[in-house]
Amino acid sequence: MAERLIVVGGDAAGMAAASQARRRRDGTDLEIVTFERGHFTSYSACGIPYWISGVVTDRDDLIARDPATFRETFDIDVRLRHEVTRIDLERREVHARSLDSGAEVREPFDQLVYATGAVPVTPDWAQTDALGVFGVQTLDDGSALREWLDQDPGPSRAVVVGGGYIGVEMAEAMLRRGLSVTLVERAQQPMSTVDPDMAALVADAMRNLGIDIRAGVAVTGLETGDGRVRGVRTTSGRVPADVVVLGLGVRPNTALAADAGLPLGPTGGIRVDLRMRVMDTPGVWAAGDCVETVHRVSGQPAHVPLGTHANKQGRVAGINIGGGYATFPGVVGTAVTKVCDLEVGRTGLRERDASAAGFEFVSTVVESTNRAGYFPGAETMTVKLIAERPSGRLLGAQIVGRSEAAKRIDPLAVALWNGMTVDDMTALDLGYAPPYAPVWDPVLIAARKAVDALRT
Ligand SMILES: Cc1cc2nc3c(=O)[nH]c(=O)nc-3n(C[C@H](O)[C@H](O)[C@H](O)COP(=O)(O)OP(=O)(O)OC[C@H]3O[C@@H](n4cnc5c(N)ncnc54)[C@H](O)[C@@H]3O)c2cc1C
């Protein structure tokens, strides 16, 4: 008789796991059922800001594989609009409810993949029936926001609450649609994923684009009228708004897991081993934004909710369920984003992470250009390195600049992954031609400066 695999959550991690398992085991050997409470499978949440802004014109372009493809090509029984409400580990069954008909079902499993993603942080003031307040966690959320923006006449004043990368990307999206944009951030500046000196460059660029940044300010409530949002109340006064977009961060979606007794780690994510098996829970796997992983530089548990990890972790779980062998070795915290033409890349530890982990370190900042200085289109970029003292091991790097500056973080991420010292890095054989780099690449200049700093 075929084994049964139940997958809870039908996006990046869940469907990567399901399809990898199917590639290795056919339907006579492994029956696969996925429960997804939304309307879509395998879509790119990462693309939502770009569809909202109009850079991506068709919502369906964000969907990598729809349920029909999973059914027909992968023989996976996808049950959309079905919410799993309980996982019974003793009886080895899940309880699910159809969100359309209300019908309850119970499905037995031999193997279970828990891939429920993350839940957006939603303060009390944001829990409102008033129209015009949106998260952007799912494609359903994005569709609701897009519908609101597409009204005629559409809203003209947007408030984005939260200045993480999603808030920053949504601020750009609103700007591109011609709205006036205010970004409210409780911390002293947006983009706290990089150090304050680098975040200040991002904040300046956003102000130059016309975004009104209210930093060091917290939202305390919403103003509504006729059932619609009219503004936000903040610790420094009222900001009028016809649309409010929430980007306050996420936490692992582990309510069901906790009820079922799955082990959670210090970050709140599910604890898994290298093969994505939930610790001490035979036959149960977890992947994506709901799990915690290890930070390879600090050696500490980390919750890094990114699509790049969700896809890899789901794939690892699926290969193992399919009878193969794969591991997920942790993360170094690499991420890239942009606001209009300003790009931001980061990898490894920020100064505060390095201090918290107990490292002695030096930090250095250089300015260089993306092309030879004389070459048309040369633009300045700022590169920051954090290196352990006295070993010189690279601990972290950040880049802010234009014209493909962000992806220059990748050689730094590779160096970090491989434990290179900044001294080793000064000799890296990186490509050079005037249209692509100055003769000393910004990465090499940054490494040289860090070496000098370590000598002082
Ligand atoms: C606006 C935005 C931009 C982003 N940009 C980037 C980026 O540029 N780069 C990057 O790497 N990452 C980015 N991310 C993060 C990335 O989208 C997530 O890390 C990734 O989607 C996580 O995949 P997942 O499968 O773990 O979770 P999710 O994609 O959240 O999928 C979980 C699924 O589980 C379903 N579900 C949850 N509970 C239940 C239940 N009880 N029953 C049934 N179904 C359930 C949900 O409906 C959801 O579809 C972005 C995210 C957002 C929101």
PDBQT file of the ligand as one rigid body, heavy atoms in Angstrom, charges set to zero:
ROOT
HETATM    1  C1  LIG A 501       5.988  41.230   0.067  1.00  0.00    +0.000 C 
HETATM    2  C2  LIG A 501       7.052  40.179   0.249  1.00  0.00    +0.000 A 
HETATM    3  C3  LIG A 501       8.259  40.291  -0.422  1.00  0.00    +0.000 A 
HETATM    4  C4  LIG A 501       9.244  39.327  -0.240  1.00  0.00    +0.000 A 
HETATM    5  N1  LIG A 501      10.423  39.453  -0.920  1.00  0.00    +0.000 NA
HETATM    6  C5  LIG A 501      11.384  38.496  -0.776  1.00  0.00    +0.000 A 
HETATM    7  C6  LIG A 501      12.600  38.570  -1.514  1.00  0.00    +0.000 A 
HETATM    8  O1  LIG A 501      12.812  39.516  -2.290  1.00  0.00    +0.000 OA
HETATM    9  N2  LIG A 501      13.516  37.581  -1.335  1.00  0.00    +0.000 N 
HETATM   10  C7  LIG A 501      13.297  36.516  -0.516  1.00  0.00    +0.000 A 
HETATM   11  O2  LIG A 501      14.148  35.615  -0.414  1.00  0.00    +0.000 OA
HETATM   12  N3  LIG A 501      12.139  36.416   0.197  1.00  0.00    +0.000 NA
HETATM   13  C8  LIG A 501      11.198  37.368   0.069  1.00  0.00    +0.000 A 
HETATM   14  N4  LIG A 501      10.013  37.272   0.769  1.00  0.00    +0.000 N 
HETATM   15  C9  LIG A 501       9.830  36.151   1.707  1.00  0.00    +0.000 C 
HETATM   16  C10 LIG A 501       9.311  34.925   0.988  1.00  0.00    +0.000 C 
HETATM   17  O3  LIG A 501       8.178  35.234   0.244  1.00  0.00    +0.000 OA
HETATM   18  C11 LIG A 501       8.987  33.880   2.038  1.00  0.00    +0.000 C 
HETATM   19  O4  LIG A 501      10.166  33.616   2.757  1.00  0.00    +0.000 OA
HETATM   20  C12 LIG A 501       8.484  32.579   1.411  1.00  0.00    +0.000 C 
HETATM   21  O5  LIG A 501       7.272  32.786   0.753  1.00  0.00    +0.000 OA
HETATM   22  C13 LIG A 501       8.307  31.536   2.508  1.00  0.00    +0.000 C 
HETATM   23  O6  LIG A 501       7.785  30.386   1.954  1.00  0.00    +0.000 OA
HETATM   24  P1  LIG A 501       6.987  29.357   2.854  1.00  0.00    +0.000 P 
HETATM   25  O7  LIG A 501       6.500  28.306   1.947  1.00  0.00    +0.000 OA
HETATM   26  O8  LIG A 501       7.794  29.004   4.034  1.00  0.00    +0.000 OA
HETATM   27  O9  LIG A 501       5.783  30.213   3.447  1.00  0.00    +0.000 OA
HETATM   28  P2  LIG A 501       4.593  30.952   2.709  1.00  0.00    +0.000 P 
HETATM   29  O10 LIG A 501       5.008  31.446   1.372  1.00  0.00    +0.000 OA
HETATM   30  O11 LIG A 501       4.058  31.943   3.676  1.00  0.00    +0.000 OA
HETATM   31  O12 LIG A 501       3.549  29.787   2.494  1.00  0.00    +0.000 OA
HETATM   32  C14 LIG A 501       2.891  29.179   3.567  1.00  0.00    +0.000 C 
HETATM   33  C15 LIG A 501       1.545  28.768   3.063  1.00  0.00    +0.000 C 
HETATM   34  O13 LIG A 501       0.906  28.030   4.078  1.00  0.00    +0.000 OA
HETATM   35  C16 LIG A 501      -0.461  28.320   4.056  1.00  0.00    +0.000 C 
HETATM   36  N5  LIG A 501      -0.995  27.983   5.373  1.00  0.00    +0.000 N 
HETATM   37  C17 LIG A 501      -0.633  28.497   6.565  1.00  0.00    +0.000 A 
HETATM   38  N6  LIG A 501      -1.301  27.917   7.572  1.00  0.00    +0.000 NA
HETATM   39  C18 LIG A 501      -2.107  27.001   6.994  1.00  0.00    +0.000 A 
HETATM   40  C19 LIG A 501      -3.037  26.071   7.499  1.00  0.00    +0.000 A 
HETATM   41  N7  LIG A 501      -3.274  25.962   8.808  1.00  0.00    +0.000 N 
HETATM   42  N8  LIG A 501      -3.694  25.276   6.627  1.00  0.00    +0.000 NA
HETATM   43  C20 LIG A 501      -3.454  25.363   5.283  1.00  0.00    +0.000 A 
HETATM   44  N9  LIG A 501      -2.581  26.247   4.753  1.00  0.00    +0.000 NA
HETATM   45  C21 LIG A 501      -1.913  27.046   5.599  1.00  0.00    +0.000 A 
HETATM   46  C22 LIG A 501      -0.507  29.800   3.735  1.00  0.00    +0.000 C 
HETATM   47  O14 LIG A 501      -1.744  30.177   3.181  1.00  0.00    +0.000 OA
HETATM   48  C23 LIG A 501       0.637  29.954   2.752  1.00  0.00    +0.000 C 
HETATM   49  O15 LIG A 501       0.228  29.875   1.403  1.00  0.00    +0.000 OA
HETATM   50  C24 LIG A 501       9.006  38.229   0.612  1.00  0.00    +0.000 A 
HETATM   51  C25 LIG A 501       7.786  38.121   1.285  1.00  0.00    +0.000 A 
HETATM   52  C26 LIG A 501       6.813  39.078   1.117  1.00  0.00    +0.000 A 
HETATM   53  C27 LIG A 501       5.514  38.935   1.851  1.00  0.00    +0.000 C 
ENDROOT
TORSDOF 0
